[in-house]
Amino acid sequence: MNSQAIQLYALFCAIFFVTEILCEAKVLTFLDLTEQNLLEVVSKCIPCLLLFIWFRKNGKRLEKLGDDETVQRNKCITMGFLFSAIGDAAMVYCDEGGLPLGMLTFGIAHLFYIKAFGFAHTNRRTGMLLYSTSIFMALSMFAFEFFYVGKIQGVKLIISIVGVNLYSALLYTTLWRSLDIQDSSRNSKQLMCPFNVRASGLLAFVVSDNIIALNLFAYTIPLAWVPIMVLYYAAQGAIAWAEGQTLMVDLDTKSH
């Protein structure tokens, strides 16, 4: 990504935070709840839609160069941002039943990210450690919900446990793949910074989603949306920057 795209992304992230603060402070009382939700949907989705548009335009330039592998990787990243934007919209209506759609669309986004990162190099120990962490975090959270909170019971609790664990597996797989890409290219000094940024971004994604889960199922966190969205937008921005840099290095290498 060029500096102009990064600045535009940061600008619209800032606009979302301003919009959210105004809604929280009840400044926008001249708008009814439906209108406020629509305003939040628009401001929340624009950052990822901008990334989608940038990588979409970049993909058209890549197709002219005839590098199928790089084109396919770019397409996967592009679709990841698109489904993330759809997930952003669904999560605005989380309390009205939007959570399952949000988890589904973000899960699809992670599938695209996983496909883009690939399985060329696989450190199974890292994968097992991450999956064990994922299962432990999810089961501990739902155990707390079941014994101490009790908001969710019966079939709904079982469905929530299954759904969250499936999504969590995809989320931690994306983190795993980003770490393995980093490990497989340690000798490439040119790519070390993008790989570190990408891995850091996916770690921020994991932390953000864990805060969401804790806030929904275990403990109400005051102003939880602030760390959730700061980490989330930082994660998507890190993925976009790292992928943009990696694509440029790949094209430069293959052109020589």
N, C-alpha and C positions, 0 to 999 in steps of 0.2 A: 504494500500500500504506500502511496506517496503521502507527503506531509499534508497536502490539501485534504485528502480523504480522511486522514486521522483527525484533523482539526474539525471537519464537518461532523464526524462521528461523535467527537467529544462535545461539540456544541449541542447536538440533539440529545445526548445523554443529560447534559446540564438542563435543557428545556424540560425533560421528563421530571427531574428532581424539583425544579421550580413549580411545575404543575402539581406534583404530588404534595409539596409543602403547602401550596395554596388550598388544595382540597382538604388536607388535614387541619389547617388553621381555620377552616370554614369561611374563607374569604370569598369563595365562589358560590355563595348562597343564592345568587340570582339564577343559578342553573339547578335544575332538579337532579335527582340521583342518576337517572338514566343518561342525562346529558353529561354529567360529571364522569360517569363510567366510559362513555364514548370518547370524551376528551382524554381520559387516561389511556384508553386503548390506543388512540392515535399517537400520543406522545411516547408511549412505552414501546410501540412496535417499530417506529421510524428508525432507530439506530440499527437494528438487525436488518431491516429492509434496505437501508443504505449499503450495508455490507453485501447483501444479496445482489444489489444492482451493480456494485463495483466489480464483484467477482464474475458476474454475468457478462459484463462488458469486456472484462479481461479474458474470459473464455473465448469470446468471438475472435479476439486477436490471436489467441493460442491456436485456434483451429486452423488459421492460415499457415502456421508453421508446420503443421502435420505431425506434431508429437502426441500420439494417442495417449500414452501413459500420463503425461502432464495434463492433458485436456480432461481425462477422466477424473483425475485427482481434483482438479479445479471444479468440475461439475459436482462432485460429492460435497466439497466445502460449500459451494453455492447453495445446494439444496439443504445443507445443514442450517445455514442462516435463514433460509425461507421458513423451514419448519419451526425454527426457534422463534421467529416473529409470530407465527400462528400460535405457538405455545404461550408467548407473552400475552396475546389477546385473551386466550382462554383463562389464564391465571388471574386476570382482572376480575373474573366472575367465579373465583374459587369458592366463595361462600354460597354461591347459587348453583353449585354443581359443575363448575368448570374444571375442577381438579383432575378427573379422569381424562378429559380431553387434553389438558395441559401435559399430563404425564405421558399420554400416547404420542403427542406431537413432538415433545422433547425427546422421547425415546427414539422416534424415527430420526430426529436430528442427530442423535448420538450414533445411530447405525450408519448414517452417512459419514460422520467424522471417523468412525472406526474403519470404514471401507477406504477412506482417503489415507489414513495413516498406515493401514495394511498390517500384514503379519510376516513380513520378510525376516525380521529378527524377533525372536520370542524368548524372553526370560521367564520361565515358568515359575520360579521362586517369587518373583515380583508379582506375577499374576495371582498366585495362591495367597500371598500376603494381603493383597488388595481385596480379593474376594472374601477372605476371612474377616477383614475389617468391615466390609460392607454388610455381611450377614450379622456380625456382632452388633454393629451400630443399630441396624434395623430391629433386630429382636430385642435388644435392650430397651429401645424406645417404646416398642409396643408392649413390653412387659410392664414398664412404668405406666403406660396408658391403661392397661388392663387392671393393675392392682391399686393404683393411686389416683387416677383421673376418672376413668370410667365413662368418658363421653361416647366411646364407640364400643358396642357390644355385639355379640352373636355373629351372624353372617357378614354384617358390614365390617366387623373387625377382621374376619378371615380374608375377605376380599381386599381390604386395605393392606394387610400383611403381604399377600401374594403380589398385589400390584406394586407396592413400594419396593419389595425385594427384586422384582423383575426390572423395574426402572433403575434401581440402584446398581444392579449387575451391569447394565449398559453404561451407566455413568462411570463406574470404576473401570470398566473395560476400556473406555475412551482414555481415561487417565493412564492406564497400563500401556496402551499402544503409544501414547505420546512419550512415555518414559523409555520404551523400547526403541523408538525412533532415535531418541537422544543417545541412548547407549550404543546403537549400531553405527553412529556417525561421529564418534568422539575424535577421530583423526581429522575430520574436516573442520578446521578452525573457522572457515567462512560461515559454517552452518551452526556453530555452537551457540551463538547468541539467540538465533531464532528458535532453536530447540529448547533452550533454557526458558525462554519467554513462553513458548507453547506449553511446556510442562507446568510452569507456574500458573498459567491461565487455567489449565484443566484442574489444578489443585484448588484454585479459587472457586471454580465451578462446583467442585465437590463440597467445599465448605459452605457455599451459598445454599445449595440444595439441602444440606444437612440442617442448616438453620431453619429453612422452610419446614422440614419434617418435624423438627423439635417444636416449632411454634404451632404447628397444626395438631400434633398428636400427643405431645407430652407437657409442654410448659409454655404459657403465653409470654412472649418476650416483648417488652415495650419497644416500640419503634423498630420492630424487626425488619421492616421493609428497607430501612437505610443500609445496614450491612449486607442484606440479601442482594439489593440492586447494585450497590457499589461493587461487590465482588462479581456479580453476574456480568455487568457491563465491562468490567476489567477483564474478565475471562474471555468474552466474545471478542473484545478488541485485541487481546493478546493472541488468540487463535488467528484472527484476520491478519495481523501484522506479521506473525511468524510464517503463515502460509504464503503471504505475498512475497516475503523475502526469500523463502525456499524456492518458490516458483521461478523467481528471477535468477537465482544461482543455478538451478537446474537447466534453465534455458541457455544461460551463458556458457555452461559447461558443455552442453550438447551442440552448441553452435560452433564450438571450436573443434 
